[in-house]
């Protein structure tokens, strides 16, 4: 009965091709931006830190970029709702 209301509320779903285009663009923009931000923070915060703290920071910063990309990949490959 309220099928038209739920379709209006959800909006049109994106095609798989458009999702992949958006995801690719996001990843291409995100990775260099994240690298510049992480390096900038490291250069400002860690110049007098010990080697172990620096190692921990760059190890953590080097792996945290995957969280947004890891959330984006399943969305990109999810099938379209019918």
C-alpha positions as semicolon CSV with decimal commas, in nm:
position;residue;x (nm);y (nm);z (nm)
1;X;0,000;0,000;0,000
2;X;0,276;0,245;0,088
3;X;0,522;0,116;-0,171
4;X;0,535;0,453;-0,346
5;X;0,626;0,621;-0,015
6;X;0,920;0,391;0,055
7;X;1,051;0,431;-0,298
8;X;1,039;0,811;-0,263
9;X;1,203;0,797;0,078
10;X;1,488;0,572;-0,037
11;X;1,546;0,757;-0,358
12;X;1,681;0,597;-0,671
13;X;1,957;0,343;-0,622
14;X;2,288;0,393;-0,796
15;X;2,394;0,164;-1,077
16;X;2,695;-0,061;-1,010
17;X;2,892;0,128;-1,272
18;X;2,824;0,463;-1,104
19;X;2,912;0,319;-0,763
20;X;3,246;0,195;-0,894
21;X;3,317;0,530;-1,055
22;X;3,238;0,714;-0,732
23;X;3,444;0,466;-0,526
24;X;3,741;0,494;-0,759
25;X;3,728;0,873;-0,753
26;X;3,698;0,875;-0,372
27;X;3,996;0,641;-0,335
28;X;4,212;0,841;-0,576
29;X;4,138;1,160;-0,381
30;X;4,142;1,001;-0,033
31;X;4,481;0,826;-0,038
32;X;4,705;1,123;-0,126
33;X;4,503;1,352;0,099
34;X;4,533;1,110;0,390
35;X;4,907;1,066;0,329
36;X;4,965;1,442;0,334
37;X;4,757;1,488;0,650
38;X;4,920;1,194;0,832
39;X;5,268;1,308;0,737
40;X;5,192;1,667;0,836
41;X;5,065;1,558;1,176
42;X;5,369;1,337;1,220
43;X;5,608;1,619;1,131
44;X;5,440;1,866;1,368
45;X;5,376;1,638;1,664
46;X;5,667;1,393;1,657
47;X;5,990;1,587;1,592
48;X;6,120;1,531;1,946
49;X;5,951;1,198;2,014
50;X;6,152;0,883;2,059
51;X;6,201;0,635;1,781
52;X;5,950;0,389;1,925
53;X;5,669;0,647;1,945
54;X;5,747;0,757;1,590
55;X;5,743;0,395;1,475
56;X;5,408;0,334;1,643
57;X;5,256;0,649;1,495
58;X;5,361;0,573;1,139
59;X;5,263;0,206;1,172
60;X;4,917;0,310;1,293
61;X;4,883;0,590;1,039
62;X;5,001;0,356;0,766
63;X;4,717;0,113;0,835
64;X;4,427;0,344;0,927
65;X;4,374;0,456;0,568
66;X;4,217;0,119;0,494
67;X;3,911;0,179;0,718
68;X;3,723;0,415;0,481
69;X;3,834;0,218;0,176
70;X;3,738;-0,108;0,346
71;X;3,391;0,028;0,414
72;X;3,361;0,160;0,060
73;X;3,454;-0,160;-0,124
74;X;3,157;-0,372;-0,008
75;X;2,924;-0,083;-0,090
76;X;3,074;-0,056;-0,438
77;X;3,019;-0,425;-0,511
78;X;2,678;-0,464;-0,346
79;X;2,407;-0,557;-0,590
80;X;2,134;-0,314;-0,673
81;X;1,809;-0,349;-0,481
82;X;1,515;-0,448;-0,700
